């Protein structure tokens, strides 16, 4: 395998990973900010108040985006196979 193919695989993998993680990370960020604001307003200082909503939100997002994630992974697998077929020639 040439250096260009390895670089292409690395870039493709990082792009796909970022694309798949973005909805969950953005949701957790928004939920974290909202719970922090609520903690500041109510002056409740408990670590589970921020942890549990993030876990629940991440689970909901993962369930809702599962079909889309599978489509992205199928496309990623096809692109990997194309790169491997070019590398074998």
VENLINMO-V653329 format. One record per backbone hydrogen bond with DSSP energy under -1.0 kcal/mol. CO is the residue of the C=O (numbers start at 0). NH is the residue of the N-H. E is the energy in kcal/mol with one decimal. If there is no record, write none. Layout:
co=[CO CO]
nh=[NH NH]
e=[E E]
This chain:
co=[1 2 3 4 5 6 7 8 9 10 11 12 13 14 15 16 17 20 21 22 23 24 25 26 27 28 29 30 31 32 33 34 35 36 37 38 46 47 50 51 52 53 54 55 56 57 58 59 60 64 65 66 67 68 69 70 71 72 73 74 75 76 77 78 79 80 81 82 83]
nh=[5 6 7 8 9 10 11 12 13 14 15 16 17 18 19 20 21 24 25 26 27 28 29 30 31 32 33 34 35 36 37 38 39 40 41 42 50 51 54 55 56 57 58 59 60 61 62 63 64 68 69 70 71 72 73 74 75 76 77 78 79 80 81 82 83 84 85 86 87]
e=[-1.8 -2.3 -2.5 -2.5 -2.4 -2.6 -2.6 -2.4 -2.5 -2.5 -2.2 -2.4 -2.3 -2.3 -2.4 -2.2 -1.6 -2.6 -2.7 -2.0 -2.5 -2.2 -2.4 -2.8 -2.3 -2.2 -2.5 -2.8 -2.1 -2.3 -2.4 -2.4 -2.2 -2.5 -2.7 -1.5 -1.7 -2.1 -2.2 -2.5 -2.7 -2.6 -2.3 -2.4 -2.6 -2.6 -2.2 -2.6 -2.4 -2.8 -2.3 -1.9 -2.4 -2.6 -2.3 -2.3 -2.4 -2.6 -2.2 -2.1 -2.4 -2.3 -1.9 -2.2 -2.7 -2.3 -2.0 -2.0 -1.6]
